[in-house]
């Protein structure tokens, strides 16, 4: 039960970041474009959720099945890391190239 409660805490911290990220992204657009930006972010969130749950659940099912050459229940987490690590470096490069003042409020 301790791990379960710890996972709830970590998930809640991650979910708390979403409104702040959305506000940050919306502030980068002109006032008349903010609604479109928020709608686009919501659309991308829903698409990623729909695709992610399907892909990672199938990957997990395969990784624990008898057809898998190696039993690796954490394969979906490794796949997630494989997607997030390059995204981190792209974000880091973007901040470095844009400079410190480029992401202040419009």
HELIX and SHEET records of a PDB file:
HELIX    1   1 UNK A    2  UNK A   27  1                                  26    
HELIX    2   2 UNK A   31  UNK A   33  5                                   3    
HELIX    3   3 UNK A   34  UNK A   63  1                                  30    
HELIX    4   4 UNK A   75  UNK A   98  1                                  24    
HELIX    5   5 UNK A  100  UNK A  103  5                                   4    
END                                                                             
